[in-house]
Every structure is written in structure tokens, then in C-alpha cells.
Amino acid sequence: MEHGYHELVALAYPTADFRELELIGKVVVWGFLYDDRFDTDRLGGDASAARSEAYKVARVLLGDTAPGTDVWLSSLAGVREQAASIMAPALLRRLTFDLVTFAYGVAEEVEMRARGEIPSTAKYLRLRMETFAWRVLVDLAEVAEGTELPDVVSRSPEYRALLEASGRVMCWTNDLHSLQKELRSGEQHNMVLVLRRQRGGTLEDSEAAVLAMMSDEIEQFAEYQAALTRLADRSRLTAADRARTARFTERIQYLMSGQNAWCAATVRYRDPAAAEQGSLAS
């Protein structure tokens, strides 16, 4: 694949077995390609199309309608069928909800673009988590583990805080790597650009601010990891549940480091002229 999505999946989910890795890869690639349909040079200004497609995605994922001949929907239906053969019912319901949230997040972003609306920092933070499909990636980490987290962990404020911190790191890592691509396309939905509009200053000032914010979130992530350990102590989790929780937080770290490595290497975020020059030289 031109953008090396298979490499991203391998880096982000290095411990998954083949069966799980195949499903994870299909979900990730479908998400990338669906999002790319709504780039600024494609359907990125067509709010009605984005909303209509999100509705169709929801209907197919919920089993309310057949995909017909639509290649996007038929491939999604195939992914859902494969997921149902692997995932526990509760995790499958969560993945379904999070994929629908992703599709509607993309639609909301397109609607804002069509209106010429510049997001506030707070609105951008909320929407970016949806359009980045962060919770989908977290669901897939549980698929890679082959088991679900204990309820006392997955429903805890410590767990939610850990996911929020790591999700922000993931989103902002992507924003920094994709900044030049989005400047070329006129895209405004990027944390660096949101901060520059809010605070003023240079682009470099805003990039430095995002890096500082990421550093803070990484420190918070380590604190939330420790908080989950204390939660396990208070809740008297079994040794097996403790191990599952520790492995899951390790998998979130794989997600963060794997995505950063992939973003730095993929041609997806390079200047097309520079990428072409590099390919000719190699």
C-alpha cells in the first residue's frame, strides 16, 4: 500500500495474533479511506453527502439495512461480520458505537468546513477525538489482547482519564505530522492552527505550544497508570485481572509510539514534490 497502513497496524498492535491482526487491519484501512473521501479536494465541502454517508454507515453497522452494491458499505458489512466472529458481544457493541461516532464526527467536521466555521479549542478537542477514531483504536487494542478489561477498571474515572490523556497525545502527534499537508490543502482542523488563531504568534510558536501540551499529557498518562494500579489494589483484583490491566496500558503505549513512528515515515504526510524526488533518488 502506498501509505503503508499495514506497517501502522504492525507497529501499533505488535502483539496481536494473525486472526485479530487481520480484523484490526481491515478496520484501520476502512477508517483511513472513509476519512479521505471527505478531504478538501474531494467531498470535503459537501455537508449533505457526509451526513448521508454517516447515516448509511450507522444503518449497516446496526444491521438495519443491507449494503447493496456500495463498495464502502459492503466492505464495512464484511468487517462487521468478521468482527462478530471474533469479538465478545459487549466489545462488538462498543466498536459499532465508536465507528458510528467516527462517521458522524467526520460529517460534523465537513459541515463546519462548509459553513466556514473555525472551531474553538474546546470544540476542536472534542471533535478531533471523534474524527481521529481514538475510541475505535482503543477497542482494537482489546481485540489485540483477546479479552476485555475488568468492569471495575473499564468503568473507572482513572481509566477514562488515561484514555483522554493518551488520546490527546495521539491526536496532536498526528496534527504535528500532518500540518504541512493540511496547510497545502487549506484544511483548518489542526490543533496547531487552532492555537495560532486563538493566541496569535507564529506557526512555530503554536507548534511549540502543542509539543508542550503533549509533554504534559504524557506525564499525566504515567500518573493515571499509577492510579490504575492503586485502583487494582483497592478493588482486590485477581492476579489475572491485574495482568490484563497492565497489558492493556502497555498496548496503549504501543499505540502512541507506533503511530508516531509511522507518521514520521509514511509518504501520506510528505510534500508530494519531496516524496517524488525521494522516490526517484532511491
Secondary structure, DSSP 4 states (H G I P E B T S, - for coil): -TT-HHHHHHHH-TT--HHHHHHHHHHHHHHHHHHHTTSTTTTTT-HHHHHHHHHHHHHHHTTSS--TT-HHHHHHHHHHHHHHHHS-HHHHHHHHHHHHHHHHHHHHHHHHHHHTPPPPHHHHHHHHHHHTTHHHHHHHHHHHHTSPPPHHHHTSHHHHHHHHHHHHHHHHHHHHHHHHHHHHHT---SHHHHHHHHH-S-HHHHHHHHHHHHHHHHHHHHHHHHHHHHHHHHHT--HHHHHHHHHHHHHHHHHHHHHHHHHHH-GGGS-HHHHHHHHHH-
